[in-house]
Amino acid sequence: MRLSLVPSIIMLVAALAFMFAYMAGGVSFLPTLFNLIGLSACVWLLAAAISSLVKFVGAHIASESKPDCATKAISRTERRV
């Protein structure tokens, strides 16, 4: 499965936010802020992955429900009746 640009950017944002949260350990509110940013990026990435999976499974189920004649491709050598 190929990753698109948006999930890659979301993963980068989450990694940077967690890194900044670790670096800003001495300040009172900054680690919490960066952890929330990283957590929200992870949740967004999970929602995008679940949405993509639901679309994939839906398309797979829809293609299986068609009759054989609808999915059969006619080759150039076959005669159409």
C-alpha positions as CSV (number, residue, x, y, z in Angstrom):
1,M,0.0,0.0,0.0
2,R,1.4,3.4,-1.0
3,L,1.4,6.2,1.5
4,S,0.0,9.4,0.2
5,L,1.5,12.8,1.1
6,V,-1.0,13.8,3.8
7,P,-0.4,10.7,6.1
8,S,3.3,11.2,5.7
9,I,3.1,14.8,6.8
10,I,0.8,13.8,9.7
11,M,3.4,11.2,10.9
12,L,6.1,13.9,10.7
13,V,4.1,16.4,12.7
14,A,3.4,13.8,15.4
15,A,7.0,12.8,15.6
16,L,8.2,16.4,15.9
17,A,5.5,17.2,18.5
18,F,6.5,14.3,20.7
19,M,10.2,15.3,20.3
20,F,9.4,18.9,21.3
21,A,7.4,17.7,24.2
22,Y,10.5,15.7,25.4
23,M,12.8,18.7,24.9
24,A,10.5,21.1,26.7
25,G,10.3,19.0,29.8
26,G,11.2,21.8,32.3
27,V,8.5,24.2,31.2
28,S,5.1,23.8,32.8
29,F,2.6,23.8,29.9
30,L,4.6,23.2,26.8
31,P,5.1,19.4,27.1
32,T,1.3,19.0,27.6
33,L,0.6,21.2,24.6
34,F,3.1,19.3,22.4
35,N,1.8,15.9,23.6
36,L,-1.8,17.0,22.7
37,I,-0.6,18.1,19.3
38,G,1.1,14.8,18.7
39,L,-1.8,12.8,20.0
40,S,-4.3,14.6,17.8
41,A,-2.0,14.0,14.8
42,C,-1.9,10.2,15.7
43,V,-5.7,10.2,16.0
44,W,-6.1,11.9,12.7
45,L,-3.8,9.4,11.1
46,L,-5.7,6.5,12.6
47,A,-9.0,8.0,11.4
48,A,-7.6,8.4,7.9
49,A,-6.3,4.8,7.9
50,I,-9.7,3.4,9.1
51,S,-11.5,5.4,6.5
52,S,-9.3,4.1,3.8
53,L,-9.7,0.6,5.0
54,V,-13.5,0.9,5.0
55,K,-13.5,2.2,1.4
56,F,-11.2,-0.7,0.4
57,V,-13.3,-3.3,2.0
58,G,-16.5,-1.8,0.6
59,A,-15.1,-1.8,-2.9
60,H,-13.9,-5.4,-2.5
61,I,-17.4,-6.5,-1.3
62,A,-19.1,-4.6,-4.1
63,S,-16.8,-6.3,-6.7
64,E,-17.6,-9.7,-5.3
65,S,-21.3,-9.3,-5.4
66,K,-21.4,-8.8,-9.2
67,P,-22.4,-11.8,-11.3
68,D,-19.6,-13.5,-13.3
69,C,-20.8,-12.1,-16.7
70,A,-20.4,-8.5,-15.3
71,T,-16.7,-9.1,-14.3
72,K,-15.6,-11.2,-17.2
73,A,-13.6,-9.3,-19.8
74,I,-14.0,-10.1,-23.4
75,S,-10.7,-10.8,-25.1
76,R,-10.0,-9.9,-28.7
77,T,-10.1,-13.5,-29.8
78,E,-13.6,-14.2,-28.3
79,R,-16.6,-13.9,-30.5
80,R,-19.4,-11.7,-29.1
81,V,-22.8,-13.3,-29.4
